[in-house]
Amino acid sequence: MLPAQFTKLIAELEHLTDSQTRYVEKLLKGTDSVSQLITE
């Protein structure tokens, strides 16, 4: 993952609620979830 993409992802996570953040953190533990999350 490019640093710019990671920074953008973190910025987006800051705007999520606690439950959404926990859900996304679970996704990030998946193999391809990170790239899917960025491209969607």
Order of alpha helices (4+ residues) and beta strands (2+ residues): alpha-alpha-alpha
